[in-house]
Amino acid sequence: MELLHIKIRVSGKVQGVFFRASAKEKADELGVYGFVRNEPDGDVYIEGEAAEEILYKFIKWCNLGPSRAVVEKIDAKPGTVVGFTKFEIKP
């Protein structure tokens, strides 16, 4: 299994709607390691590592987010694998 790294920026109504907590729950469910944090501009930023098919499912979830979120745009770019060992919520 080849490990891939992805950087995701989610825009829209994504802060104050439990996006970070829901992203961690989904990442833990799928086996994605990395982190999620709120950005000063109102976006949510995520870095994750997993196999390609798992990352695809995670990105698909990020396009929807939790029920109270309104995702307007998502930008996902590949990155360099750093070897995350868990998924955490950063402030």
Rosetta blueprint (number, residue, H / E / L):
1 M L
2 E L
3 L L
4 L E
5 H E
6 I E
7 K E
8 I E
9 R E
10 V E
11 S E
12 G E
13 K E
14 V L
15 Q L
16 G L
17 V L
18 F L
19 F H
20 R H
21 A H
22 S H
23 A H
24 K H
25 E H
26 K H
27 A H
28 D H
29 E H
30 L H
31 G L
32 V L
33 Y E
34 G E
35 F E
36 V E
37 R E
38 N E
39 E L
40 P L
41 D L
42 G L
43 D L
44 V E
45 Y E
46 I E
47 E E
48 G E
49 E E
50 A E
51 A L
52 E H
53 E H
54 I H
55 L H
56 Y H
57 K H
58 F H
59 I H
60 K H
61 W H
62 C H
63 N L
64 L L
65 G L
66 P L
67 S L
68 R L
69 A L
70 V E
71 V E
72 E E
73 K E
74 I E
75 D E
76 A E
77 K E
78 P E
79 G E
80 T L
81 V L
82 V L
83 G L
84 F L
85 T L
86 K L
87 F E
88 E E
89 I E
90 K E
91 P L
